[in-house]
Amino acid sequence: MELVLPSATEIYLFGAKTHDSEIRLARFLMKNLKAGDTFCDVGAHFGYFSLLASQLVGANGQILSLEASKSTFEILEKNLRPYPNATPLHRAASSENANLTFHEFPALYSEYNSLTPDEDAAWMKNNPSRPIEVQGVRLADYFREKGIRPNIIKIDVEGAEPQVLAGLETFFQTASPVIVMEYLLSASQHEAHQAAAQFLRKQGYQVFTIKNDGELAPCGDIAAAMRFLGLDSDNIVFKR
């Protein structure tokens, strides 16, 4: 797997993501992605979870990996090239099929690239973003055009989750994919993640946290559950 340091140091050193939430997410995917399934990775970065999913769904499965950053996408594309069941897509999942302004940061902070960057982050003062133009895509339209029906959709887009979900709204009328969404308590993104969770609840989705063994636990109050566990960020699962 090709990486850029220092942003992917943990994968370089240990061959895996090491944050507790990402370890639990990997275990969840290993328990729930089956041969022949379709996995959509929105905000795929260098492709760690896309590559894991590629192995889990097998030759008859399908991986769709979206990455809006041009420089990050070039690495993602190289990483997925040996896997015929994986399709990298240089697009920003959003609520409209239109050109959008995307913000890229230096390599150390590339995981924070976003349509809606955290303007209050202290590190940003000395590491300003570089705005680029990227094609936005409504995933419901793309899925319909390509005949794709994902079993699981992972969304990690640094505060742009509401826009991604708005672009999926018509898809939810005929399909019920499992949604795995990064959820942060930090003031800059908490409001967006609250709005995204509320949107999914209105679509009939129930909320779950991922336990250490990859199984799910029902969750009534996401923020309270995260504070109880001492977490500032976590991957939350939505099912209906």
C-alpha positions, 0 to 999 in steps of 0.5 A, a space after each residue: 500500500 502506497 502512503 504519504 508520511 507523516 499523515 499515514 505513519 501508523 499504517 507504515 509502522 503497524 500495517 493498520 489503523 491504530 485508533 480505537 474507533 478504527 480498529 472496532 470499525 475494521 472488526 465490524 466490517 470483517 463481521 458484516 461484509 460478505 462475499 459478493 457485497 458492495 461497499 461504498 467508501 466516501 472519503 476513502 483517503 489512501 484506501 485502507 478500508 477500501 482495501 480491507 473491504 476488497 478482500 472481504 467481498 471477493 471477486 464477485 463483490 464491488 468497491 466504490 471509493 470516492 476521494 475529492 482531493 486530487 493529490 490523495 486520489 492519485 495515491 488511492 488510485 495506485 493502491 486500488 489498481 491491482 484489485 479489479 473489484 475496486 473502482 476509485 472515483 475522483 469526486 466529492 459526494 454532495 447534494 448536487 452534481 456541480 463543480 465544488 470548492 474543496 480544501 486541501 491541506 499539507 500532507 501532515 493534515 491531509 485527513 482533514 481535507 474537506 468541503 467544509 474545513 474546520 476554520 477554528 483549528 489552531 494548526 490551520 493558522 500555519 497550515 492553510 488549505 489550498 482550494 481546488 475545484 472538484 466535481 460534485 456527485 449526488 450518490 443516488 444519481 450515480 448509483 442509479 446510473 451504474 446500477 449500484 446498490 451498496 450494502 454498507 456505505 462508510 462516510 468520513 468527510 470532515 463535516 460535509 456529512 449532511 451534504 453527502 446524505 442529502 445526495 442519497 435521499 432518493 436512494 433511501 426510498 428504495 434501499 436500506 444500506 448500512 451507514 457508518 459515519 464518523 461522529 465528532 464532538 468537537 464544536 466545529 463539526 459536532 453540529 454537522 454530525 448532529 444534523 446528519 444523525 437526525 437526518 438518518 433517524 428521520 429516514 427510519 434508521 436506528 443508531 448503534 455504537 461498535 463494541 470491541 468485538 465488532 458487534 453493535 450496541 443500541 445507542 440512544 444518545 450518541 454524544 452521551 455514549 461517547 463522553 461516557 467512554 471518553 471519546 472525542 470521535 467515533 464511528 457510528 452505525 445506522 441501520 434500519 
